[in-house]
Amino acid sequence: MIDTPETNPVVAALPGAGWFAEYVLPDGTTQQYPLAAWLVRADGTLEPVDMGEDGYAEDPRGAHNFARLVQPQAGGRP
């Protein structure tokens, strides 16, 4: 079954808390952008959210050039 807002709604939002989404650029290098938030779904799953270039909040995992989520490290940005 596919989750929809009716079957698995967002019940809370948490800060991005130092997590980053990493993307592969056309030249092969990578760039990291901070997550804006984590959405908590009714079933307990978390969905990362960052801000797209169009200004909309979206799940970075759907981008064609998404590489990975990078967790916070002690002492600052990865």
HUCOR-V211381 format. One record per run of one state. SS is the DSSP state (@ for helix, = for strand, . for the rest). FROM is the first residue (numbers start at 1). TO is the last residue. Records with the same first field share a line. If there is no record, write none. Layout:
# HUCOR-V211381
SS = FROM-TO, FROM-TO
This chain:
# HUCOR-V211381
. = 1-9, 16-19, 25-29, 35-36, 42-45, 52-56, 59-59, 63-65, 71-72, 74-75, 77-78
= = 10-15, 20-24, 30-34, 37-41, 46-51, 57-58, 66-70, 73-73, 76-76
@ = 60-62
